[in-house]
Every structure is written in structure tokens, then in C-alpha cells.
Amino acid sequence: MLIPLAIGLSLIWLIGRGAPWNAKLITLAITLAVVLLIVLLERSGNWPDAFRR
């Protein structure tokens, strides 16, 4: 669980290098929203079976 989190944060950092602070916050918010959406879809049973391991 920690490795994907570290990879995600490092990607956000790499994308945000040289960007203004508000662009970094927007990138972080969008990333967290996508992760939350995926978790909610998986927990509710609406996640496609083709994406499951």
C-alpha cells in the first residue's frame, strides 16, 4: 500500500516541478478524486471484472 502511494506522490511532484503552487494543488486534488472514485467503484461492486486480478 505504501509503494503505490509513494509512486503517486513522486509522479505528482515530477508533474508539478516548475508549476505554480495552485497548479500543484489542482493536480493533487484531481489525483485524489480519481483514486477515491476508483475505490468507491470497486467497493460498490461496479468495477468491471476485466480489470480485476
Secondary structure, 3 states (H helix, E strand, C coil): CHHHHHHHHHHHHHHHCCCCHHHHHHHHHHHHHHHHHHHHHHHHCCCCHHHCC
